[in-house]
């Protein structure tokens, strides 16, 4: 037996930081105490290695930041910050590919102004002094700033853009069991 043979699957999924550590979320949005265990049980079930991505918002504004919508983050300084993080992730993907591993997907948090995959937030009324606004009223279709920069970094290296999936686990109006069932169907489809 070759000493380099072992039990690894050589299948990697990149995961937003807040899904592994809810303490990175903006205060008021966490539906679970530390991590969403069911999500990681599913990833483990399919033999996926997890590569945690840095949280752009926490690194930029800290833990005690105010709620933001994409229009507040969509500026040169924050995009440059996100691009730097995205470049590191693209380097990981490139190195995995060189070693014969496969990046099977990117798992992120839908609804986020930075990490939303199919839904993000936008509200022209946000900005200036903090005021009470209904975050769910700001939800729109679209990608977050970091997800846009990550896809651009992957493409710039000539890598295949893996499937992206946004978990909408912060939306309390959606049944968590349905969210998890849809998520498992996605994971099953990318692992076949």
Residue frames relative to the residue before (quaternion, step in Angstrom):
aa qw qx qy qz dx dy dz
X 1.0000 0.0000 0.0000 0.0000 0.00 0.00 0.00
X 0.4712 -0.6630 0.5107 0.2787 3.56 -0.98 0.90
X 0.4919 -0.6928 0.4427 0.2864 3.60 -0.80 0.97
X 0.6363 0.5274 -0.3340 0.4533 3.59 1.22 -0.33
X 0.5568 0.5830 -0.4027 0.4336 3.58 1.24 -0.13
X 0.1742 0.7586 -0.6163 0.1197 3.54 -0.91 0.89
X 0.7391 -0.4729 0.2832 0.3871 3.57 -1.27 -0.11
X 0.4385 0.7207 -0.4683 0.2628 3.63 1.17 -0.10
X 0.4702 -0.6963 0.4814 0.2498 3.54 -1.12 0.79
X 0.2578 -0.7755 0.5117 0.2651 3.58 1.19 -0.66
X 0.5533 0.5398 -0.4095 0.4846 3.56 1.20 0.68
X 0.0907 -0.8148 0.5722 -0.0212 3.54 -0.70 1.19
X 0.0710 -0.7441 0.6598 0.0774 3.53 -1.20 0.66
X 0.3031 -0.7358 0.5807 0.1717 3.56 -0.95 0.93
X 0.1165 -0.8286 0.5471 -0.0215 3.55 -0.77 1.12
X 0.5140 -0.6319 0.4897 0.3110 3.56 -1.02 0.85
X 0.6185 -0.6062 0.3781 0.3272 3.51 -1.04 0.90
X 0.6861 0.5164 -0.3058 0.4111 3.61 0.86 -0.91
X 0.6015 0.5458 -0.3753 0.4466 3.61 1.16 -0.33
X 0.6816 0.4284 -0.2660 0.5303 3.57 1.24 -0.50
X 0.8005 0.0996 -0.0143 0.5908 3.56 1.14 -0.61
X 0.2576 -0.8158 0.5011 0.1304 3.55 0.00 1.31
X 0.5276 0.6413 -0.4040 0.3836 3.59 1.23 -0.29
X 0.6120 0.5400 -0.3540 0.4567 3.61 1.24 -0.19
X 0.5334 0.6314 -0.4137 0.3817 3.60 1.22 -0.24
X 0.5655 -0.5356 0.4860 0.3964 3.53 -1.27 0.41
X 0.5657 -0.6322 0.4024 0.3441 3.58 -0.93 0.84
X 0.7363 0.3898 -0.3170 0.4532 3.53 -1.00 0.97
X 0.7151 0.4633 -0.2605 0.4539 3.61 1.21 -0.20
X 0.5467 0.6507 -0.3998 0.3432 3.63 1.17 -0.22
X 0.1849 -0.7836 0.5876 0.0804 3.57 -0.89 1.04
X 0.7494 0.2527 -0.1607 0.5906 3.60 1.25 -0.05
X 0.5976 -0.6505 0.3433 0.3193 3.60 -1.05 0.73
X 0.8316 0.1132 -0.0413 0.5422 3.63 0.87 -0.79
X 0.7453 -0.1745 0.1455 0.6269 3.53 0.82 -1.09
X 0.5089 -0.6143 0.4967 0.3420 3.54 -1.24 0.38
X 0.3094 -0.8140 0.4664 0.1558 3.55 0.11 1.38
X 0.6382 0.5502 -0.3366 0.4203 3.60 0.93 -0.84
X 0.6083 0.5454 -0.3482 0.4596 3.59 1.06 -0.70
X 0.7354 0.4280 -0.2432 0.4656 3.56 0.83 -0.97
X 0.5533 0.5593 -0.3962 0.4734 3.56 1.19 -0.38
X 0.6451 0.5141 -0.3118 0.4715 3.59 1.03 -0.81
X 0.6582 0.4998 -0.3167 0.4655 3.61 0.88 -0.87
X 0.6472 0.5106 -0.3080 0.4749 3.58 1.01 -0.80
X 0.6131 0.5719 -0.3376 0.4278 3.58 1.00 -0.85
X 0.7532 0.3636 -0.1911 0.5137 3.59 1.05 -0.78
X 0.5313 -0.6964 0.3707 0.3088 3.58 1.27 0.37
X 0.3976 0.7399 -0.4626 0.2835 3.57 1.10 0.59
X 0.3601 -0.6768 0.5971 0.2361 3.53 -1.10 0.79
X 0.2728 -0.7744 0.5554 0.1319 3.57 -0.99 0.84
X 0.0786 -0.7584 0.6461 0.0342 3.54 -0.91 1.00
X 0.2724 -0.7918 0.5297 0.1352 3.58 -0.44 1.25
X 0.2804 -0.7415 0.5882 0.1601 3.56 -0.89 0.99
X 0.5541 -0.5989 0.4596 0.3507 3.58 -1.15 0.60
X 0.4356 -0.6635 0.5376 0.2846 3.57 -1.21 0.51
X 0.3657 -0.7564 0.4937 0.2244 3.61 -0.41 1.15
X 0.6684 0.5226 -0.3102 0.4287 3.59 0.94 -0.86
X 0.6661 0.4973 -0.3098 0.4615 3.59 0.89 -0.91
X 0.6776 0.4851 -0.3005 0.4639 3.60 0.93 -0.85
X 0.6995 0.4814 -0.2649 0.4569 3.60 1.08 -0.68
X 0.8414 0.1523 -0.0284 0.5177 3.58 0.85 -1.03
X 0.5497 -0.6439 0.3891 0.3631 3.60 1.24 -0.09
X 0.7053 -0.4770 0.3466 0.3936 3.52 -1.39 0.13
X 0.7540 0.4148 -0.2141 0.4622 3.61 0.91 -0.87
X 0.2768 0.7931 -0.5013 0.2074 3.59 1.18 0.52
X 0.5254 -0.5856 0.5107 0.3467 3.55 -1.33 0.35
X 0.6090 -0.4764 0.4629 0.4335 3.55 -1.33 0.21
X 0.0671 -0.7723 0.6306 0.0374 3.56 -1.10 0.75
X 0.2574 -0.6949 0.6359 0.2159 3.52 -1.31 0.34
X 0.7135 -0.4753 0.2925 0.4236 3.56 -1.24 0.40
X 0.6319 0.5500 -0.3552 0.4148 3.60 0.92 -0.75
X 0.6409 0.5068 -0.3340 0.4698 3.63 1.14 -0.46
X 0.7096 0.4323 -0.2463 0.4988 3.58 1.13 -0.69
X 0.6066 0.5888 -0.3548 0.3994 3.60 1.17 -0.46
X 0.4227 0.6625 -0.4959 0.3694 3.53 0.39 1.34
X 0.7133 -0.4844 0.2960 0.4110 3.56 -1.24 0.43
X 0.6810 0.5124 -0.3023 0.4269 3.60 0.80 -0.97
X 0.7042 0.4435 -0.2771 0.4802 3.58 0.84 -0.93
X 0.6280 0.5258 -0.3452 0.4582 3.61 1.00 -0.71
X 0.6283 0.5188 -0.3364 0.4721 3.60 0.99 -0.76
X 0.6282 0.5310 -0.3152 0.4734 3.58 1.00 -0.87
X 0.6811 0.4796 -0.2833 0.4752 3.62 0.87 -0.95
X 0.6315 0.5413 -0.3303 0.4462 3.58 1.01 -0.81
X 0.6310 0.5296 -0.3301 0.4609 3.61 1.02 -0.77
X 0.6571 0.4844 -0.3053 0.4902 3.59 0.96 -0.84
X 0.6534 0.5266 -0.3080 0.4483 3.58 0.94 -0.91
X 0.6241 0.5420 -0.3396 0.4488 3.60 1.02 -0.74
X 0.6391 0.5105 -0.3300 0.4712 3.61 1.00 -0.75
X 0.6508 0.5023 -0.3171 0.4728 3.58 0.96 -0.83
X 0.6482 0.5116 -0.3203 0.4643 3.60 0.94 -0.84
X 0.6067 0.5408 -0.3512 0.4649 3.60 1.10 -0.65
X 0.6236 0.5203 -0.3348 0.4778 3.59 0.96 -0.81
X 0.6673 0.5083 -0.3067 0.4497 3.58 0.83 -0.97
X 0.6546 0.5150 -0.3065 0.4608 3.56 0.97 -0.88
X 0.6687 0.4932 -0.2966 0.4708 3.58 0.94 -0.86
X 0.6242 0.5206 -0.3420 0.4716 3.60 1.00 -0.74
X 0.6494 0.5146 -0.3201 0.4594 3.58 0.93 -0.87
X 0.6440 0.5304 -0.3221 0.4473 3.60 0.93 -0.88
X 0.7078 0.4441 -0.2507 0.4888 3.59 1.11 -0.69
X 0.5766 -0.6175 0.3676 0.3886 3.59 1.28 0.06
X 0.4867 0.6360 -0.4469 0.3986 3.57 1.23 0.36
X 0.3029 -0.7498 0.5571 0.1892 3.56 -1.25 0.30
X 0.2867 -0.6954 0.6316 0.1881 3.52 -1.00 0.92
X 0.2057 -0.8318 0.5068 0.0940 3.57 -0.31 1.25
X 0.8179 -0.1431 0.0984 0.5485 3.59 1.14 -0.38
X 0.3026 -0.6787 0.6301 0.2254 3.48 -1.48 0.02
X 0.1478 -0.7895 0.5948 0.0315 3.54 -0.77 1.14
X 0.0452 0.8192 -0.5638 0.0947 3.53 -0.63 1.14
X 0.5609 -0.6220 0.4526 0.3062 3.55 -1.35 0.02
X 0.2950 -0.7789 0.5285 0.1640 3.58 -0.31 1.23
X 0.7094 0.3984 -0.3453 0.4678 3.52 -1.09 0.83
X 0.5708 0.6112 -0.3706 0.4041 3.57 1.23 -0.43
X 0.4850 -0.6611 0.4811 0.3103 3.60 -1.03 0.70
X 0.7319 0.3744 -0.2313 0.5203 3.58 1.21 -0.37
X 0.8204 0.2700 -0.1052 0.4928 3.58 0.87 -0.94
X 0.3647 0.7280 -0.5017 0.2921 3.60 1.18 0.28
X 0.2990 -0.7603 0.5541 0.1596 3.56 -0.99 0.89
X 0.8150 0.1006 -0.0482 0.5686 3.59 0.81 -0.92
X 0.7655 0.1647 -0.1476 0.6043 3.57 1.27 -0.26
X 0.0543 -0.7668 0.6395 -0.0013 3.52 -1.13 0.79
X 0.4402 -0.6799 0.4996 0.3070 3.60 -1.09 -0.49
X 0.0404 0.7779 -0.6244 0.0585 3.55 -1.15 0.69
X 0.1961 0.7653 -0.5961 0.1435 3.57 -0.83 0.95
X 0.3742 -0.7589 0.4973 0.1916 3.55 -0.50 1.23
X 0.6124 0.5653 -0.3498 0.4279 3.62 1.20 -0.36
X 0.5888 0.5579 -0.3731 0.4505 3.59 1.25 -0.32
X 0.5521 0.5602 -0.4692 0.4015 3.54 -1.01 0.84
X 0.7126 0.3697 -0.3128 0.5076 3.55 -1.12 0.57
X 0.8043 -0.2308 0.1857 0.5151 3.57 -1.15 -0.60
X 0.5265 -0.6318 0.4564 0.3396 3.62 -0.99 0.78
X 0.0183 0.7698 -0.6365 0.0444 3.53 -0.99 0.95
X 0.5792 -0.5676 0.4430 0.3822 3.56 -1.23 0.35
X 0.1058 0.7589 -0.6330 0.1107 3.54 -0.70 1.16
X 0.4516 -0.6771 0.5077 0.2826 3.57 -1.11 0.60
X 0.3820 -0.7633 0.4766 0.2107 3.57 -0.37 1.30
X 0.6432 0.5375 -0.3400 0.4264 3.63 0.93 -0.80
X 0.6050 0.5524 -0.3581 0.4479 3.61 1.16 -0.45
X 0.6736 0.5042 -0.2839 0.4598 3.58 1.24 -0.42
X 0.4844 0.6866 -0.4306 0.3295 3.62 1.24 -0.14
X 0.0398 0.7824 -0.6181 0.0655 3.56 -0.91 1.01
X 0.5698 -0.5400 0.4659 0.4083 3.58 -1.27 0.16
X 0.5199 0.6324 -0.4720 0.3273 3.55 -1.07 0.72
X 0.5139 -0.6367 0.4921 0.2973 3.51 -1.38 0.13
X 0.5055 -0.6309 0.5003 0.3100 3.53 -1.25 0.54
X 0.7087 -0.4762 0.3235 0.4077 3.54 -1.30 0.40
X 0.6924 0.4761 -0.2950 0.4550 3.61 0.78 -0.96
X 0.6419 0.5198 -0.3342 0.4539 3.61 0.93 -0.81
X 0.6216 0.5238 -0.3413 0.4719 3.62 1.01 -0.74
X 0.6897 0.4759 -0.2812 0.4677 3.58 0.89 -0.91
X 0.6357 0.5276 -0.3358 0.4525 3.61 1.02 -0.74
X 0.6531 0.4996 -0.3193 0.4710 3.60 0.89 -0.85
X 0.6451 0.5181 -0.3193 0.4620 3.60 0.98 -0.82
X 0.6575 0.5107 -0.3097 0.4592 3.62 0.97 -0.84
X 0.6405 0.5176 -0.3203 0.4683 3.58 1.01 -0.80
X 0.6739 0.4929 -0.2888 0.4685 3.58 0.90 -0.95
X 0.6399 0.5493 -0.3286 0.4251 3.60 0.97 -0.85
X 0.6921 0.4483 -0.2756 0.4941 3.59 1.15 -0.52
X 0.4977 -0.6754 0.4142 0.3530 3.56 1.28 0.01
X 0.4444 0.6794 -0.4624 0.3565 3.58 1.20 0.45
X 0.5308 -0.5864 0.4948 0.3600 3.53 -1.23 0.45
X 0.3830 -0.7073 0.5416 0.2442 3.57 -0.86 0.96
X 0.3357 -0.7570 0.5202 0.2086 3.60 -0.57 1.11
X 0.6365 -0.4957 0.3934 0.4408 3.60 -1.22 0.18
X 0.2217 -0.7453 0.6167 0.1224 3.56 -1.05 0.84
X 0.0433 -0.7922 0.6086 0.0075 3.57 -1.03 0.80
X 0.1884 -0.7881 0.5798 0.0845 3.54 -0.87 1.00
X 0.2385 -0.7555 0.5975 0.1237 3.54 -0.74 1.11
X 0.2248 -0.7890 0.5607 0.1118 3.59 -0.68 1.08
X 0.1762 0.8474 -0.4874 0.1153 3.57 0.90 0.90
X 0.5979 0.5632 -0.3766 0.4283 3.61 1.21 -0.10
X 0.5996 0.5701 -0.3545 0.4356 3.59 1.25 -0.30
X 0.2613 -0.8120 0.5062 0.1272 3.58 -0.19 1.28
X 0.5812 0.5793 -0.3868 0.4207 3.61 1.21 -0.18
X 0.6654 0.4649 -0.2904 0.5068 3.59 1.29 -0.29
X 0.5007 -0.6678 0.4729 0.2823 3.55 -0.95 0.95
X 0.4654 -0.7090 0.4591 0.2646 3.58 -0.69 1.11
X 0.6293 0.5341 -0.3524 0.4410 3.62 0.97 -0.70
X 0.6461 0.5017 -0.3192 0.4785 3.60 1.04 -0.73
X 0.6120 0.5434 -0.3407 0.4627 3.58 1.02 -0.81
X 0.7024 0.4730 -0.2672 0.4600 3.57 0.86 -0.98
X 0.6298 0.5244 -0.3352 0.4647 3.61 1.05 -0.71
X 0.6541 0.4989 -0.3066 0.4789 3.60 0.96 -0.86
X 0.6357 0.5343 -0.3147 0.4597 3.55 1.02 -0.83
X 0.6725 0.4849 -0.3154 0.4617 3.60 0.85 -0.88
X 0.6150 0.5358 -0.3540 0.4576 3.60 1.02 -0.70
X 0.6334 0.5183 -0.3264 0.4729 3.60 1.02 -0.77
X 0.6707 0.4983 -0.3042 0.4574 3.61 0.82 -0.99
X 0.6350 0.5257 -0.3296 0.4602 3.57 0.94 -0.84
X 0.6757 0.5106 -0.2998 0.4391 3.59 0.92 -0.91
X 0.7159 0.4310 -0.2798 0.4727 3.64 0.94 -0.71
X 0.6777 0.4854 -0.2954 0.4667 3.60 1.22 -0.29
X 0.5622 0.6120 -0.3906 0.3960 3.61 1.23 -0.14
